[in-house]
């Protein structure tokens, strides 16, 4: 059924209700148990029936927008009269549609099925776009959900331009007054002076690193790192294990995937979607709670 929030926030651009994100996260936690749950719940839907529903996705989507008569279905989908008759008969036989005043509209069941078909398509499309990231964080993406990143910018390293993801990341740091994040390795190569200049001097920063990564930062920039911490401009924390790279800017959030051998960023995915920010804030708070401050030690 149509929901009031639709998972995309209010009309004024406000963040979505927490229940939307909670539902997404709960589904992510349960997804690998769904097969067993369905098997114990009763008879499974036949694969052919599921395929049939997906095949009729354009029809369901058209009627989800508005009721249509047969001529409207033919024009909207570019099908023949015989095909439109077959479509409407299919809707009626499965209880997905009904005819009222010569127009066909979805039933309550039909609306739910139509929205789930669209959700399935959107998630498959998003997963395909995020393939470089999913491959890079494959051991840890049980904690990662794709839905908030449906419209994300995906920047992938290429053989002729291996630093494209790093450049995108630094561009976002440069345009943000605040920055929080955690990472399995250095956020950017230690030799990249521009990034560290922003971290030490310009951007209010909090970073969670593994202990050995933080130690390397102090070895490379001993004076500047300590001065930034003393001024309260930079806050460093450590945690033994981290799942991937997460970055939270003023207006966007991003995820980084790294090459396990070279340590270089292979892909960076970023978005300004409110629900993605809500997800990132929640993940960051959870990781931060289990980290240790280095400010006093530094």
C-alpha positions as CSV (number, residue, x, y, z in Angstrom):
1,X,0.0,0.0,0.0
2,X,1.1,3.6,-0.5
3,X,2.8,4.8,2.7
4,X,2.9,8.4,3.9
5,X,6.7,8.6,4.1
6,X,7.6,6.3,1.3
7,X,11.1,6.0,2.8
8,X,12.3,9.2,1.2
9,X,11.6,11.9,3.8
10,X,9.0,14.7,4.0
11,X,8.1,17.1,1.3
12,X,10.2,19.7,3.0
13,X,13.3,17.6,2.7
14,X,13.2,16.5,6.3
15,X,14.8,13.1,7.3
16,X,12.5,10.1,7.1
17,X,10.8,8.8,10.2
18,X,13.1,6.4,12.2
19,X,10.6,3.5,11.5
20,X,11.6,3.5,7.9
21,X,15.3,3.0,8.6
22,X,14.4,0.5,11.4
23,X,12.4,-1.5,8.9
24,X,15.3,-1.6,6.4
25,X,17.8,-2.6,9.1
26,X,15.5,-5.3,10.5
27,X,15.0,-6.7,7.0
28,X,18.8,-6.7,6.4
29,X,19.3,-8.6,9.7
30,X,16.7,-11.1,8.8
31,X,17.3,-11.5,5.1
32,X,19.5,-14.6,5.4
33,X,16.8,-16.3,7.5
34,X,13.9,-15.5,5.2
35,X,14.2,-18.8,3.3
36,X,13.8,-20.8,6.5
37,X,11.0,-18.6,7.8
38,X,9.1,-19.0,4.5
39,X,9.5,-22.7,4.6
40,X,8.2,-23.0,8.1
41,X,5.3,-20.6,7.4
42,X,3.7,-22.8,4.9
43,X,3.6,-23.5,1.1
44,X,6.2,-21.5,-0.8
45,X,5.1,-19.4,-3.8
46,X,6.1,-21.2,-7.0
47,X,9.1,-19.7,-8.9
48,X,7.0,-19.5,-12.1
49,X,4.4,-17.4,-10.3
50,X,7.1,-15.0,-8.9
51,X,8.6,-14.7,-12.4
52,X,5.1,-14.0,-13.8
53,X,4.6,-11.1,-11.3
54,X,7.9,-9.6,-12.2
55,X,7.1,-10.0,-15.9
56,X,4.0,-8.0,-15.4
57,X,5.8,-5.3,-13.5
58,X,5.2,-2.5,-16.1
59,X,1.5,-3.2,-16.0
60,X,1.4,-3.1,-12.2
61,X,3.5,0.1,-12.2
62,X,1.2,1.8,-14.7
63,X,-1.9,1.0,-12.6
64,X,-0.1,2.0,-9.4
65,X,0.1,5.5,-10.9
66,X,-3.6,5.7,-11.9
67,X,-6.5,3.6,-13.0
68,X,-6.6,3.0,-16.8
69,X,-9.0,1.7,-19.3
70,X,-7.9,-0.9,-21.9
71,X,-7.0,1.9,-24.4
72,X,-4.9,3.6,-21.7
73,X,-3.1,0.3,-20.9
74,X,-2.4,-0.2,-24.6
75,X,-1.1,3.4,-25.1
76,X,0.9,3.4,-21.8
77,X,2.6,0.0,-22.4
78,X,2.7,0.0,-26.2
79,X,0.8,-3.3,-26.5
80,X,-2.0,-4.6,-28.7
81,X,-5.6,-5.0,-27.8
82,X,-5.2,-8.7,-27.4
83,X,-2.3,-8.2,-25.0
84,X,-4.3,-5.7,-22.9
85,X,-7.1,-8.2,-22.7
86,X,-4.7,-10.8,-21.5
87,X,-3.2,-8.4,-19.0
88,X,-6.5,-7.5,-17.4
89,X,-7.6,-11.1,-17.3
90,X,-4.3,-11.9,-15.5
91,X,-5.0,-9.2,-12.9
92,X,-8.5,-10.4,-12.3
93,X,-7.5,-14.1,-11.9
94,X,-4.9,-13.3,-9.3
95,X,-7.0,-10.8,-7.4
96,X,-4.5,-8.0,-8.2
97,X,-6.9,-5.7,-10.1
98,X,-10.6,-4.9,-10.5
99,X,-12.7,-3.1,-13.1
100,X,-14.7,0.0,-12.0
101,X,-16.4,2.4,-14.4
102,X,-14.6,0.8,-17.4
103,X,-11.2,1.5,-15.8
104,X,-8.9,-1.1,-14.2
105,X,-7.4,-0.3,-10.8
106,X,-5.3,-2.3,-8.4
107,X,-6.8,-4.0,-5.4
108,X,-5.1,-3.6,-2.0
109,X,-3.2,-6.8,-2.7
110,X,-2.3,-5.4,-6.1
111,X,-0.8,-2.2,-4.7
112,X,1.4,-4.1,-2.2
113,X,2.6,-6.5,-5.0
114,X,3.3,-3.6,-7.4
115,X,5.3,-1.7,-4.8
116,X,7.3,-4.8,-3.8
117,X,8.1,-5.4,-7.5
118,X,9.4,-1.9,-7.8
119,X,11.4,-2.2,-4.6
120,X,12.9,-5.4,-5.9
121,X,13.9,-3.8,-9.1
122,X,15.4,-0.7,-7.3
123,X,17.4,-2.9,-5.0
124,X,18.8,-5.1,-7.8
125,X,19.7,-1.9,-9.8
126,X,21.4,-0.4,-6.7
127,X,23.3,-3.6,-6.0
128,X,24.6,-3.7,-9.5
129,X,25.7,0.0,-9.3
130,X,27.4,-0.7,-6.0
131,X,29.1,-3.9,-7.2
132,X,32.7,-2.4,-6.8
133,X,31.9,-1.4,-3.3
134,X,30.2,-4.7,-2.3
135,X,33.2,-6.6,-3.8
136,X,35.6,-4.5,-1.7
137,X,33.7,-4.9,1.6
138,X,32.3,-8.4,0.9
139,X,33.5,-9.8,4.3
140,X,31.7,-7.0,6.2
141,X,28.6,-6.0,4.2
142,X,26.3,-7.8,6.5
143,X,26.3,-4.4,8.3
144,X,25.7,-2.5,5.0
145,X,22.3,-1.9,3.4
146,X,21.9,-0.9,-0.2
147,X,18.5,0.9,-0.1
148,X,19.8,4.3,1.2
149,X,22.3,4.4,-1.6
150,X,19.9,4.0,-4.6
151,X,20.9,7.4,-6.1
152,X,24.5,7.5,-4.9
153,X,27.5,8.8,-6.8
154,X,29.8,5.8,-7.5
155,X,33.5,6.7,-8.1
156,X,35.7,3.8,-9.1
157,X,39.5,3.6,-9.6
158,X,40.5,3.1,-13.2
159,X,43.8,1.9,-14.6
160,X,44.5,5.3,-16.2
161,X,43.2,7.2,-13.1
162,X,43.7,5.1,-10.0
163,X,43.2,8.0,-7.6
164,X,39.6,9.0,-8.8
165,X,38.0,7.7,-5.5
166,X,40.5,9.6,-3.4
167,X,40.1,12.7,-5.4
168,X,36.3,12.5,-4.9
169,X,36.7,12.0,-1.2
170,X,39.1,14.9,-0.8
171,X,36.8,17.1,-2.9
172,X,34.0,16.5,-0.3
173,X,36.3,17.1,2.6
174,X,37.4,20.4,1.0
175,X,33.7,21.5,0.7
176,X,32.7,20.5,4.3
177,X,33.2,22.4,7.6
178,X,33.0,19.2,9.6
179,X,34.1,15.6,9.0
180,X,33.6,12.4,11.0
181,X,34.6,9.0,9.9
182,X,36.3,5.7,10.5
183,X,38.5,3.6,8.3
184,X,40.4,0.4,8.2
185,X,43.4,2.3,6.8
186,X,44.3,5.9,6.3
187,X,41.5,8.0,5.0
188,X,43.8,9.3,2.3
189,X,47.5,8.5,1.5
190,X,49.7,10.1,4.1
191,X,51.6,11.8,1.3
192,X,48.5,13.7,0.2
193,X,49.2,17.0,1.9
194,X,45.9,18.7,0.9
195,X,43.7,16.3,2.8
196,X,45.8,16.4,6.0
197,X,46.0,20.2,5.8
198,X,42.2,20.3,5.9
199,X,42.1,17.7,8.7
200,X,44.7,19.6,10.8
201,X,43.8,23.2,10.1
202,X,40.4,23.8,8.4
203,X,37.8,21.0,9.0
204,X,36.5,20.1,12.4
205,X,37.4,16.5,12.4
206,X,36.9,13.3,14.3
207,X,38.4,10.1,13.0
208,X,38.4,6.5,14.3
209,X,41.4,4.5,13.2
210,X,42.9,1.2,14.1
211,X,45.8,1.8,16.7
212,X,48.6,1.1,14.2
213,X,47.1,3.5,11.6
214,X,46.8,6.3,14.2
215,X,50.4,5.6,15.3
216,X,51.6,5.9,11.7
217,X,49.7,9.3,11.4
218,X,51.7,10.6,14.4
219,X,54.9,9.3,12.9
220,X,54.3,11.1,9.7
221,X,52.9,14.4,11.1
222,X,54.1,14.5,14.7
223,X,53.9,18.2,15.4
224,X,50.9,19.1,13.3
225,X,48.8,16.2,14.5
226,X,49.4,17.0,18.2
227,X,48.9,20.7,17.7
228,X,45.5,20.0,16.0
229,X,44.5,17.8,18.9
230,X,45.6,20.3,21.5
231,X,43.5,23.0,19.8
232,X,40.5,20.7,19.9
233,X,40.4,20.8,16.1
234,X,41.1,17.1,15.6
235,X,39.8,14.3,17.7
236,X,41.3,10.9,17.2
237,X,39.9,7.6,18.5
238,X,41.0,4.0,18.0
239,X,39.2,0.7,17.7
240,X,40.7,-2.8,17.1
241,X,38.5,-3.8,14.2
242,X,36.6,-1.7,11.7
243,X,34.3,-2.9,8.9
244,X,35.1,-0.5,6.1
245,X,35.5,3.2,5.5
246,X,32.7,5.6,6.5
247,X,32.7,9.4,6.0
248,X,30.1,11.9,7.2
249,X,30.4,15.4,5.8
250,X,28.1,18.4,6.3
251,X,25.7,17.5,3.5
252,X,26.7,14.0,2.3
253,X,27.8,10.6,3.6
254,X,30.2,8.2,1.9
255,X,31.5,4.6,2.0
256,X,35.0,3.7,0.9
257,X,36.3,0.3,-0.2
258,X,40.1,-0.4,-0.2
259,X,42.5,-2.8,-1.9
260,X,43.6,-5.2,0.7
261,X,47.1,-5.4,-0.7
262,X,48.0,-1.8,-1.7
263,X,45.7,-0.1,0.8
264,X,44.5,2.3,-2.0
265,X,40.9,3.3,-2.2
266,X,39.3,1.3,-5.0
267,X,35.8,2.8,-4.8
268,X,34.0,5.6,-3.0
269,X,30.2,5.9,-2.9
270,X,28.5,9.0,-1.6
271,X,25.0,10.4,-1.3
272,X,23.0,13.2,0.2
273,X,19.9,11.0,0.8
274,X,18.5,11.7,4.3
275,X,17.9,8.1,5.0
276,X,21.5,7.3,4.1
277,X,22.7,10.0,6.6
278,X,20.5,8.5,9.3
279,X,22.0,5.1,8.6
280,X,25.5,6.5,8.7
281,X,24.9,8.4,11.9
282,X,23.7,5.3,13.6
283,X,26.6,3.1,12.4
284,X,29.1,5.8,13.4
285,X,27.6,6.2,16.9
286,X,27.8,2.4,17.4
287,X,31.4,2.2,16.3
288,X,32.4,5.3,18.3
289,X,30.8,3.9,21.4
290,X,33.2,1.0,21.2
291,X,36.3,3.1,20.5
292,X,39.0,4.8,22.7
293,X,40.0,8.4,22.6
294,X,43.6,9.2,21.9
295,X,43.4,12.9,22.7
296,X,44.8,12.8,26.2
297,X,47.5,10.3,25.2
298,X,48.6,12.5,22.2
